[in-house]
Amino acid sequence: MLKDKFYTLCKNFIKDSKRVDFLWEEIVFRHSHKKRPYHNLAHLENIYEEFQPLTLNPTIEFSIFYHDIIYDVKNKNNEEESAFLARKRLITLKLDSKLIEKVSKLIIETKNHLPTSIENRLFLDADLAILGSKNSKYIAYTEKIREEYLIYEDALYKQGRRAVLKSFLTKERIYHSDFFYHKYEKQAQENILKEYNSLLI
């Protein structure tokens, strides 16, 4: 499914199949690392699924494929580096410079999830849709995140995770768009609070 979507998207801009092959293989390679139990191809598929009732455009679609292209839990600049790599790759697809900058900006906004446009709100909310999932799915998500941070001992991981969760709990709302707010906000608040309290034990 993802491969077909990527090829269809790219061929709106370039007919060079070998170039598209290279870009797709790179996306698969980077998202298939064993240290990425959550931030992998399944995560990209989930974002696509969240957009099923909504309108997709090239900015959102390219952002789906490139927003986590660089991912290392020790790196504090994943978003900036992902945006940089996305710009390099999208230039080779002959995309308009304005579109490339929109994709780059959206990727960087995944760092703090502070959107600057309506379409950015939707993408950032879809990226966090897992927070509002049913309890069993949310627990599976937290286990995968813990796997990604196995380099840290429990005490340090819990401290960092609590800080992340608290940042969500202190916000007026987690989801910026009305669509995702009405769909997931209540469950997300419950999931996050429950996990936060469990980390205090």
Order of alpha helices (4+ residues) and beta strands (2+ residues): alpha-alpha-alpha-alpha-alpha-alpha-alpha-alpha-alpha-alpha
